[in-house]
Amino acid sequence: MPGGRTGAHRGTSAWPVPFWATGTWSGAGTGTRRAGPRRAAPPPPVPPAPGPRVPAQPPGSRAAARHARAADRPDALRQLLPRALVVAFLAGGSYTYLAADKTVELTVDGVPRTLHTFADDVPELLDEEHVPVGDHDLVAPGRHAALHDGDTVAVRYGRPLDVTLDGTPQRLWTTARTVEEALRQLGVRADGAHLSASRSATIARHGLRLEVRTERTVTFLADGREHTVRTNAGTVREAARQAGISFGPHDTTSVDPDSFPRDGQTVSVLRITGTTHIREEPVPFRTVVHPDPDEFTGTRVVVTPGRPGVREVVYTQRTVNGVAERPRLVGFRLLRPPVDRVVRAGTRPLPTSVAGADHLNWSGLARCEAGGHPDAVDPSGTYGGLYQFDSRTWHALGGTGRPQDAPATEQTYRAKKLYVQRGAAAWPVCGGRLHH
């Protein structure tokens, strides 16, 4: 073509071959070639359609030079375009890589570390760093929070704290690493408190046993005065001593002196004195009864009279705040043993008949003397029974005990015997009834 574009079209070899057509590409600045599937070469480009005919320019003219430069420009653009695409691809991959990488600070129990990670959230980060967390552990900003570049993640492990607070034991969980920090978390005022461990003591992961006794106000009533004290004592006795109260060998308090003193509690001090009394007391004897078939029923014969013994008895008597209590037996020893009373009791049946007296009106006499009552006793207490025997006469007739305590048949039998001895004169007032 007259005035043709130099180098504009030299067959198909004049077009640059893009990297995807060769099946290989170069990494950015690595010098390596990564193999890939070969693709078929694209078909030869279609020659451009003939444009309007350009008149020939005189050789060496400025117009001819501009025309030559314009003819070379499309070929240069075709060579630059594939390279620009490669640069854009590599730049996009680098941006994606840099956007996924995050710089975060991970603090585990107060120990910080700066990390680079591709984790999307806190659980993934903790899993990457092999940091296990339990139900009592604290994770900030949250156990399931998303992760962003520049974030700070903190993990504080929970620790069991077996604390006895003012006498009440309980198990608590805390993320504090020292005793002082744990007391602040629990809201315990440690000013003036007794602590079984120092405030700066470290709480290990396996926990700590801690006794805390806060200051309390306790009032003691002793010797007619009030004593109020601020104390962190563990027992009432110890608090009383802090209040300046001394105890005697027998003194005590209105509550258990070894109990825990509560805030606002009022305790009375009991001043106790004791005296000991020793005296002798009689020991009663026993009555031993042996049956005797030779004696009539109701007859009792004393074989051995009883004699009481003697024992020495020890009593103590307390005086509490000046008020004496009842004596209390604390011991005794036998000085002389008692002697049993031995009695023979007749078992032979009583006869109901006495010669010369059976035909008389004994029921009439009994009604006249005692109204027919076997246990009747006269107002003076001298005479008793159906026939109003006195004790001397009753015993002379073989009776035992009191006549009013004997059976009615025995009383009638003894009355018949008396009649045989004395006749109706034994009953001056009612004796005449025997013959009616």
Secondary structure, 3 states (H helix, E strand, C coil): CCCCCCCCCCCHHHCCCCHHHHCEEECCCCCCEEECCCCCCCCCCCCCCCCCCCCCCCCCCHHHHHHHHHHHHHHHHHHHHHHHHHHHHHHHHHHHHHHHCEEEEEEECCEEEEEEECCCEHHHHHHHCCCCCCCCCEEECCCCCECCCCCEEEEECCEEEEEEECCEEEEEEECCCEHHHHHHHHCCCCCCCEECCCCCCECECCEEEEEEECCEEEEEEECCEEEEEEECCCCHHHHHHHCCCCCCCCCEECCCCCCCCCCCEEEEEECEEEEEEEEEEEECCCEEEEEEEEEECCCEEEEECCECEEEEEEEEEEEECCEECCCEEEEEEEEECCECEEEEEEEECCCCCCCCCCCCCHHHHHHHHHCCCCCCECCCCCEECCCCEEHHHHHHCCCCCCHHHCCHHHHHHHHHHHHHHHHHHHCCCCHHHHHC
